[in-house]
Amino acid sequence: MAENNIVWKKTQGIVLRLFLLLSALTVLLPLLWVLNSSLKTNAEFFADPWSLPASPQWINYYNAWFSSKFYLYFMNSFLVVAGALVLVLLMASTSAFALSRFRFMGSKIMGFVYTAGMMIPSILLLVPLFFQAQALHMTNSLTGIIIIYAVLQVPFTLFLLSGFFKAIPHSLMEASVLDGASYYQMFIRVALPLVKPGIVIAAIVNVINFWNEYPIAITFISEEEKFTIPIGISFLSTAMQYRTDYGALFAGLTIAMLPVLVLYGFFQKQLQDGMSMGSGVKG
């Protein structure tokens, strides 16, 4: 019986590893194919899309960055992501702290409203948001996109951070009150350092969402000088119907993926630690 259990556990381990390997290859192979295609000439790409380039065409990255104006799209996306991230973390962290640590009139209703906000698809809000933004002269504006992105991500970010704030021992908060700390000092000096893993998770998730967001951006931005990376890639893909420069297109895709991959690689340990910490958080 014991031998059967050992064999069964080993079989489970092998199957699990094979499944994880297959999942990793499913993600990795398309990325490698895009990278490989970005270093080819058009003739090589059409001759055999799966072959290695005879000579790496680094000029494709130059053409994508300058000729296709990816430097402009990249800078616009960077400004939008940075601004929206700061704004959403500021709004969500303060709201999560207040709703998680204090009870006041209407707190439960506010928490319910925020939770319900996660269940509304953002695509359904496009039309009313557009007319509202148009009335406020916020269309074709990176500032308008920053505000919209941040506000739409507040419910999810608040929900994520609330679990981390609730996990802070009450004794620490009471000790800070006895030491004469104000609510602001409790938040800055006690709560925020303890929920740092949650802040990292929220930041990474929001950066990925903001960087890759397309429907809202294409709805509110029509001037090329204010295009973000997803709109730029769509614009470049459409242009391929009239001029064939697939090397530059794939180079642009590689440039678009690079910041997210670097961000994840840099904060991988913090992300894993935060997720393991969050799995044990009491709701």
C-alpha positions in Angstrom: 0.0 0.0 0.0 2.8 2.4 0.9 4.6 1.6 -2.3 1.5 2.3 -4.3 1.2 5.7 -2.6 4.8 6.5 -3.4 4.3 5.5 -7.1 1.1 7.6 -7.3 2.8 10.7 -5.8 5.7 10.3 -8.2 3.3 10.0 -11.1 1.4 13.1 -10.0 4.7 15.0 -9.8 5.7 14.0 -13.3 2.3 14.9 -14.7 2.3 18.2 -13.0 5.8 19.0 -14.2 4.9 18.1 -17.8 1.8 20.3 -17.6 3.9 23.2 -16.2 6.5 22.7 -19.0 3.8 22.7 -21.6 2.2 25.8 -20.2 5.6 27.5 -20.2 6.3 26.6 -23.8 2.9 27.8 -24.8 3.8 31.3 -23.5 7.5 31.2 -24.4 7.4 30.0 -28.0 5.3 32.9 -29.4 7.6 35.4 -27.6 10.7 33.8 -29.2 9.0 33.7 -32.6 8.3 37.4 -32.4 11.8 38.1 -31.3 13.2 35.9 -34.1 10.9 37.6 -36.7 12.0 41.0 -35.6 15.5 40.3 -36.8 14.6 39.1 -40.3 14.2 40.8 -43.7 10.9 40.7 -45.4 12.2 38.2 -47.9 13.3 35.9 -45.1 10.0 36.2 -43.3 7.9 35.3 -46.4 10.3 32.5 -47.4 10.1 30.7 -44.1 8.5 32.3 -41.0 10.1 29.7 -38.7 13.7 29.9 -39.9 16.5 31.8 -38.1 17.7 35.0 -39.7 20.8 34.7 -41.9 22.1 38.0 -40.4 20.3 39.8 -37.6 18.6 42.9 -38.9 19.0 45.4 -36.0 18.0 48.1 -38.4 14.4 46.9 -37.9 14.5 48.3 -34.3 15.8 51.6 -35.6 13.0 51.8 -38.1 10.4 50.9 -35.5 11.7 53.3 -33.0 12.2 56.3 -35.2 10.5 55.8 -38.6 7.4 54.3 -37.1 7.5 56.8 -34.2 7.6 54.2 -31.5 9.7 56.5 -29.4 6.7 58.9 -29.2 4.2 56.1 -28.4 6.6 54.7 -25.8 7.0 58.0 -24.0 3.2 58.6 -24.1 2.6 55.2 -22.6 5.2 55.7 -19.9 3.7 59.0 -18.9 0.2 57.5 -18.8 1.2 54.5 -16.8 3.3 56.4 -14.3 0.6 59.1 -13.7 -2.3 56.6 -13.5 -0.3 54.3 -11.2 0.5 57.0 -8.7 -3.1 58.2 -8.7 -4.7 54.8 -8.3 -2.3 53.8 -5.5 -2.9 57.0 -3.7 -6.7 56.8 -3.9 -7.0 53.0 -3.3 -4.5 52.7 -0.5 -6.0 55.5 1.6 -9.6 54.3 0.9 -8.6 50.7 1.7 -6.9 51.7 5.0 -10.0 53.7 6.1 -12.5 51.0 5.1 -10.5 48.2 6.6 -9.4 49.7 9.9 -12.3 51.9 10.9 -16.1 51.6 11.2 -18.2 54.7 10.5 -21.6 55.5 9.1 -21.9 54.2 5.6 -18.6 52.3 5.6 -20.2 49.0 4.7 -22.2 50.6 1.9 -19.1 52.2 0.5 -17.3 48.9 0.6 -20.2 47.3 -1.2 -20.2 50.0 -3.9 -16.5 49.6 -4.5 -16.9 45.8 -4.7 -19.8 46.1 -7.1 -17.6 48.4 -9.3 -15.3 45.5 -10.1 -18.2 43.6 -11.6 -19.0 46.3 -14.2 -17.1 45.7 -17.5 -15.2 48.9 -18.5 -16.4 48.4 -22.1 -20.0 49.2 -21.0 -18.8 52.6 -19.6 -17.1 53.8 -22.8 -20.0 55.7 -24.3 -21.1 57.6 -21.1 -17.4 58.2 -20.2 -16.7 59.6 -23.7 -19.6 62.1 -23.5 -18.6 63.1 -20.0 -15.0 63.5 -20.9 -16.0 65.5 -24.0 -18.0 67.9 -21.9 -15.0 68.3 -19.6 -12.6 68.8 -22.6 -10.7 65.7 -21.6 -10.6 63.9 -24.9 -7.4 63.8 -26.9 -5.6 64.4 -23.6 -3.1 62.2 -21.8 -4.3 63.7 -18.5 -7.8 62.6 -19.2 -6.6 59.0 -20.0 -4.6 59.0 -16.7 -7.7 60.0 -14.7 -10.0 57.5 -16.4 -7.5 54.6 -16.0 -6.9 55.4 -12.4 -10.6 55.7 -11.4 -11.6 52.5 -13.2 -8.9 50.5 -11.4 -9.7 51.9 -7.9 -12.3 49.1 -7.0 -9.9 46.2 -7.9 -6.9 47.8 -6.2 -8.9 48.7 -3.1 -10.2 45.1 -2.9 -6.7 43.8 -3.2 -5.1 46.1 -0.6 -8.0 45.7 1.9 -6.9 42.1 2.7 -3.4 43.3 3.5 -4.6 46.2 5.7 -7.0 43.9 7.6 -4.1 41.5 8.4 -2.3 44.2 10.4 -2.5 43.3 14.1 -4.8 45.6 16.1 -2.1 45.8 18.8 0.2 47.7 16.5 -2.5 50.2 15.6 -3.4 50.7 19.3 0.3 51.1 20.3 0.7 53.9 17.7 -2.4 55.6 19.1 -1.0 55.4 22.6 2.2 56.9 21.3 0.2 59.9 20.0 0.2 59.1 16.3 -2.4 60.8 14.2 -4.4 58.8 11.6 -2.1 60.2 8.9 1.0 59.0 10.8 -0.6 55.6 11.4 -1.1 55.2 7.7 2.3 56.4 6.6 4.6 55.0 9.3 2.8 51.9 10.5 0.3 50.6 7.8 2.1 51.3 4.5 5.5 49.5 5.5 3.5 46.4 6.5 1.5 46.2 3.3 4.4 46.8 1.0 4.1 43.3 -0.6 0.4 44.2 -1.4 1.5 47.5 -2.9 4.0 45.8 -5.1 1.4 43.3 -6.4 -1.1 46.1 -7.0 1.5 48.2 -8.8 2.6 45.4 -11.1 -0.9 44.3 -12.0 -2.0 47.9 -12.7 1.2 48.6 -14.8 0.4 45.6 -17.0 -3.2 46.6 -17.4 -2.4 50.3 -18.1 0.4 49.4 -20.5 -1.7 47.0 -22.6 -5.0 48.8 -22.5 -6.5 49.5 -25.9 -10.3 50.1 -26.1 -10.4 53.2 -23.9 -7.2 54.6 -25.4 -8.5 54.3 -29.0 -11.8 55.8 -28.0 -10.5 58.9 -26.3 -7.3 59.5 -28.4 -7.4 60.4 -32.1 -4.3 62.5 -32.5 -1.2 60.5 -33.5 1.1 62.6 -31.3 -0.8 61.2 -28.3 -1.0 57.6 -29.3 0.0 55.0 -26.7 1.9 51.8 -27.5 -1.3 49.6 -28.1 -2.7 52.2 -30.5 0.7 52.5 -32.2 0.9 48.8 -32.8 -2.6 48.8 -34.3 -1.7 51.8 -36.4 1.5 50.0 -37.6 -0.4 46.8 -38.3 -2.9 48.6 -40.5 -0.1 50.4 -42.3 1.3 46.9 -43.3 -1.5 46.6 -45.8 0.1 49.3 -47.9 3.8 48.8 -47.1 5.4 45.6 -46.1 7.9 46.1 -43.3 7.2 43.1 -41.0 10.6 43.3 -39.4 9.8 46.8 -38.0 6.3 45.5 -36.9 7.7 42.6 -35.0 10.5 44.9 -33.6 7.7 47.2 -32.4 6.0 44.3 -30.7 9.2 43.3 -29.0 9.7 46.9 -27.8 6.2 46.9 -26.4 6.7 43.6 -24.5 10.1 44.4 -23.1 9.2 46.8 -20.3 6.6 44.4 -18.8 9.0 41.5 -19.0 11.8 43.5 -17.3 9.4 44.7 -14.6 8.2 41.2 -13.8 11.8 39.9 -13.8 12.9 42.6 -11.5 10.1 42.3 -9.0 9.5 38.5 -9.4 10.6 37.7 -5.8 8.5 40.5 -4.3 5.5 39.4 -6.3 5.8 35.8 -5.2 6.3 36.8 -1.6 3.3 39.1 -1.7 1.1 36.5 -3.2 2.1 33.9 -0.6 1.5 36.4 2.1 -1.9 37.3 0.6 -2.9 33.7 0.5 -2.7 33.6 4.3 -4.5 36.9 4.9 -7.6 36.9 7.0 -10.5 38.6 5.1 
